Amino acid sequence: MADQYAQFGEDKRLSEIPALRWEEPPEGPVLVLLDQTRLPAEEVELVCTDASALVEAIRSLAVRGAPLLGIAGAYGVALAAVRGFDVEEAATALAGARPTAVNLAVGVRRAQAAHRDALARTGDVRQAAQAALAAARTLHREDAEASARMAGHGLALLDELLPGGGHRVLTHCNSGSLVSGGEGTAFAVALAAHRAGRLRRLWVDETRPLLQGARLTAYEAARNDMAYTLLTDNAAGSLFAAGEVDAVLVGADRIAADGSVANKVGSYPLAVLARYHHVPFIVVAPVTTVDPDTPDGASIEVEQRPGYEVTEVTAPQVPVAGAGGGIPVAPLGTQAYNPAFDVTPPELVTAIVTEEGAVSPVTAEALAELCARSRQVTIS
Ligand SMILES: CSC[C@H]1O[C@H](OP(=O)(O)O)[C@H](O)[C@@H]1O
């Protein structure tokens, strides 16, 4: 274990390695990304000097996870502005890099609006660029604050739903510090339970095909000394049947106005299992992930990804997306169905936890309030 992670060194913890950071070396400002396609075996940093490099990093999931995509998108607009590229063109490319996670477009729009307003007010491109950068930094800070608050609200909800402590929580995909300006969304709740001595077990779905659970969540759990066990996605059912799951905690990429939740593919089957076995299915996401302009689950565009992500497995040193070139696990030429997300209907969602509290049950009134709040937060 130590050898495999030697590159990190014992003095570094994943939660302290920023998923992204803005730097201003003499040769010009850059956005530095921790390449998540190479984790956990290798700590490789990508230095983005323009929006097109960031678009590729988003498409390849080198940087990923709804809240972090919003932060990255905002910094991408600032990067284009400070380096004198066409800001509107960069914003369009960034917002369209991945369709499902609403936070990406929200973050891009936030920095774009700051840039436009400052340019209209001052006519000074330098001031406009600094306004875009300030908006990105504010979004980054706000997300870290939201993560901490979601962790507190989520733990309080677990304690309320599961009296007696010793929570056994199953999570899917990765929703920790690698998707956030802070410690994440759903994973941050599990981490808070761990720190409070009330996490008996974290069940970690490997999350095929890109293995965000095995590669990222298991590594974050290990680095935080949490009691965790990795499982294949298709083993989750037997855990529920054995009565080993007290609650499911997942993140979200977009929550429609009717409470439908788009999240990593495999989340919907977990919601069905949870309902059948009378286990709470809890969604943890910032208010900005609620999208009032998407009326229902059928309106959510679900990203379809390359088939080779299913028909091939790749070693960490081979980029996961874009190159193909992995080790075939199916006959060459096999067609694959590879949606990146699925949609859970509101009736299967026990609670939605945001930085403003836990909404349970998820009623039409509660959703209307979340939508109104999202509009306020998104505009500001
Ligand atoms: C809470 S954001 C993390 C969210 O994003 C993941 O998708 P991806 O890895 O494709 O960016 C997954 O849906 C997680 O729940």
The ligand as an SDF file (V2000), in Angstrom:
LIG
                    3D

 15 15  0  0  0  0  0  0  0  0999 V2000
  -21.3720   15.6300   -5.9520 C   0  0  0  0  0  0  0  0  0  0  0  0
  -20.6500   15.9020   -7.4750 S   0  0  0  0  0  0  0  0  0  0  0  0
  -20.0400   14.3480   -7.7540 C   0  0  0  0  0  0  0  0  0  0  0  0
  -20.8940   13.6730   -8.7680 C   0  0  0  0  0  0  0  0  0  0  0  0
  -20.2470   13.8240  -10.0250 O   0  0  0  0  0  0  0  0  0  0  0  0
  -19.9530   12.5370  -10.4720 C   0  0  0  0  0  0  0  0  0  0  0  0
  -19.9820   12.4460  -11.8420 O   0  0  0  0  0  0  0  0  0  0  0  0
  -18.5930   12.4890  -12.6660 P   0  0  0  0  0  0  0  0  0  0  0  0
  -17.6050   11.6560  -11.9230 O   0  0  0  0  0  0  0  0  0  0  0  0
  -18.9860   11.9360  -14.0180 O   0  0  0  0  0  0  0  0  0  0  0  0
  -18.2090   13.9620  -12.7230 O   0  0  0  0  0  0  0  0  0  0  0  0
  -21.0120   11.6780   -9.8560 C   0  0  0  0  0  0  0  0  0  0  0  0
  -22.2470   11.8420  -10.4860 O   0  0  0  0  0  0  0  0  0  0  0  0
  -21.0160   12.2300   -8.4680 C   0  0  0  0  0  0  0  0  0  0  0  0
  -22.1130   11.9490   -7.7170 O   0  0  0  0  0  0  0  0  0  0  0  0
  1  2  1  0
  2  3  1  0
  3  4  1  0
  4  5  1  0
  4 14  1  0
  5  6  1  0
  6  7  1  0
  6 12  1  0
  7  8  1  0
  8  9  2  0
  8 10  1  0
  8 11  1  0
 12 13  1  0
 12 14  1  0
 14 15  1  0
M  END
$$$$
